Amino acid sequence: MSLPESVSLQPYTPADLPAVRALHALAFRQLAASHHDAAQIAAHEVLIAAEAYAADVARSNLILARHNGAELIATAGWLPMAERPQTARIRKVFVHPAWARRGLATALVQAAEQAAARAGYPHLYVRANINAVPLYQKMGYRAEAEGLMPAGSAELPVVYMSRPAA
């Protein structure tokens, strides 16, 4: 999947945190609303605003997509999984609602997958929010189990999915 000419990718820096938080909250609030109730969305926003989220973002090997080198429009990242050798967990995949369904999530997940593979993690895993399951299925991920992700005062339905090395 290729990106539009006006979109460039860059690594996350701590100075990006406010924009990342704002994008993640906006994307979840608007794009996941049909799969989550108001309490779940509010709890997710509290999670994003929490201090621990900054550390979580910082360790996620986050890739940022920017429009015209400025506006943050999407993110995706990965983490090594200690409990699954040579496996990276894809995470923090969020796309600005105005840019949804244009292939950005696919392109960023692919970029995160490639970065993880270069770092020695060819196997892939994701804890997909229920609204993102079709994206990962289209990319070759297969469901392993359903579960709930704690988000402060609520729990969010998720599907644990994996994809072997290509």
C-alpha positions as CSV (number, residue, x, y, z in Angstrom):
1,M,0.0,0.0,0.0
2,S,1.5,3.3,-1.0
3,L,1.0,6.7,0.7
4,P,-0.3,9.8,-0.9
5,E,2.5,12.2,-2.0
6,S,1.5,14.7,0.6
7,V,2.0,12.1,3.4
8,S,5.4,11.4,5.0
9,L,6.5,9.0,7.7
10,Q,8.7,9.9,10.6
11,P,9.7,8.4,14.0
12,Y,8.0,9.6,17.2
13,T,9.7,12.1,19.5
14,P,8.6,13.2,23.0
15,A,7.6,16.6,21.5
16,D,4.9,14.8,19.5
17,L,3.1,13.5,22.6
18,P,0.3,16.2,22.8
19,A,-0.5,15.7,19.1
20,V,-0.4,11.9,19.5
21,R,-2.8,12.0,22.5
22,A,-5.2,14.4,20.6
23,L,-5.2,12.1,17.5
24,H,-5.7,8.9,19.5
25,A,-8.6,10.4,21.4
26,L,-10.3,11.9,18.3
27,A,-9.8,8.8,16.2
28,F,-11.2,6.4,18.9
29,R,-14.1,8.8,19.8
30,Q,-15.2,9.0,16.1
31,L,-14.2,5.8,14.4
32,A,-14.9,3.4,17.2
33,A,-18.2,4.9,18.3
34,S,-20.3,2.3,16.5
35,H,-18.6,-0.5,18.5
36,H,-18.3,1.1,21.9
37,D,-20.7,2.8,24.3
38,A,-20.2,6.3,25.7
39,A,-18.7,5.0,29.0
40,Q,-16.1,2.9,27.1
41,I,-15.1,5.9,24.9
42,A,-14.8,8.2,28.0
43,A,-12.7,5.6,29.8
44,H,-10.4,5.3,26.8
45,E,-10.0,9.1,26.7
46,V,-9.0,9.0,30.4
47,L,-6.5,6.3,29.6
48,I,-5.0,8.4,26.8
49,A,-4.7,11.4,29.1
50,A,-3.0,9.4,31.9
51,E,0.7,9.9,32.7
52,A,1.4,6.2,32.0
53,Y,0.2,6.6,28.4
54,A,3.2,8.8,27.7
55,A,5.6,6.0,28.7
56,D,3.6,3.5,26.8
57,V,3.8,5.6,23.6
58,A,7.5,6.3,24.1
59,R,8.3,2.6,24.2
60,S,6.1,1.7,21.2
61,N,8.5,2.3,18.3
62,L,5.8,4.7,17.0
63,I,5.7,5.8,13.4
64,L,3.9,9.0,12.6
65,A,2.2,9.9,9.3
66,R,2.1,13.7,8.6
67,H,0.2,15.6,6.0
68,N,2.4,18.1,4.2
69,G,5.1,17.5,6.9
70,A,3.0,19.1,9.6
71,E,-0.5,17.8,10.5
72,L,-0.4,14.4,12.4
73,I,-2.9,12.1,10.6
74,A,-2.0,8.6,11.7
75,T,0.2,6.5,14.0
76,A,1.3,2.8,14.3
77,G,3.9,1.1,16.4
78,W,5.3,-2.1,17.7
79,L,6.8,-3.7,20.8
80,P,8.8,-6.9,21.3
81,M,6.8,-9.6,23.2
82,A,8.9,-11.3,25.9
83,E,6.5,-14.1,26.2
84,R,6.5,-14.9,22.4
85,P,10.0,-15.1,21.0
86,Q,10.7,-13.3,17.7
87,T,7.2,-11.8,18.0
88,A,6.3,-8.1,17.8
89,R,3.0,-6.7,19.0
90,I,1.5,-4.1,16.6
91,R,-0.1,-1.3,18.5
92,K,-1.2,2.3,18.7
93,V,-2.8,2.2,15.2
94,F,-4.9,5.3,14.9
95,V,-6.0,7.4,11.9
96,H,-7.5,10.8,11.8
97,P,-11.2,10.5,10.9
98,A,-10.8,12.8,7.9
99,W,-8.2,10.4,6.5
100,A,-10.0,7.1,7.4
101,R,-10.5,4.4,4.8
102,R,-7.8,5.7,2.5
103,G,-5.2,3.0,3.2
104,L,-3.3,4.8,5.9
105,A,-3.8,2.2,8.6
106,T,-2.7,-0.5,6.2
107,A,0.4,1.4,5.1
108,L,1.4,2.2,8.7
109,V,0.8,-1.3,10.0
110,Q,3.0,-2.5,7.1
111,A,5.7,0.0,8.0
112,A,5.5,-1.1,11.7
113,E,5.7,-4.8,10.6
114,Q,8.7,-4.1,8.4
115,A,10.5,-2.2,11.2
116,A,9.8,-5.0,13.7
117,A,11.1,-7.6,11.2
118,R,14.3,-5.6,10.6
119,A,14.8,-5.6,14.4
120,G,14.5,-9.4,14.5
121,Y,10.8,-9.9,15.2
122,P,9.3,-11.5,12.1
123,H,6.1,-12.9,13.8
124,L,3.3,-10.5,14.5
125,Y,0.6,-10.2,17.1
126,V,-2.1,-7.6,17.8
127,R,-4.7,-6.9,20.5
128,A,-7.2,-5.4,18.1
129,N,-10.0,-3.2,19.2
130,I,-13.2,-4.8,18.0
131,N,-13.7,-2.1,15.3
132,A,-10.2,-2.8,13.8
133,V,-10.6,-6.6,13.4
134,P,-11.6,-6.3,9.7
135,L,-8.4,-4.4,8.9
136,Y,-6.2,-7.0,10.5
137,Q,-8.2,-9.9,8.9
138,K,-7.7,-8.2,5.5
139,M,-3.9,-8.1,6.3
140,G,-3.7,-11.8,7.0
141,Y,-4.1,-11.8,10.8
142,R,-6.1,-14.7,12.3
143,A,-8.1,-14.5,15.5
144,E,-6.7,-16.5,18.5
145,A,-9.1,-15.4,21.2
146,E,-11.6,-12.7,22.3
147,G,-11.0,-10.7,25.4
148,L,-11.4,-7.4,27.3
149,M,-8.8,-4.7,27.6
150,P,-9.0,-2.8,30.9
151,A,-9.5,1.0,30.4
152,G,-9.9,2.5,33.8
153,S,-13.5,2.4,34.7
154,A,-14.5,0.3,31.7
155,E,-13.4,-2.7,29.6
156,L,-13.1,-2.6,25.8
157,P,-13.8,-5.7,23.7
158,V,-10.7,-6.9,21.8
159,V,-9.6,-9.8,19.6
160,Y,-6.1,-11.2,20.0
161,M,-4.8,-12.0,16.5
162,S,-1.5,-13.2,15.1
163,R,0.2,-13.6,11.8
164,P,3.3,-15.8,11.2
165,A,6.4,-14.6,9.5
166,A,6.1,-14.1,5.8
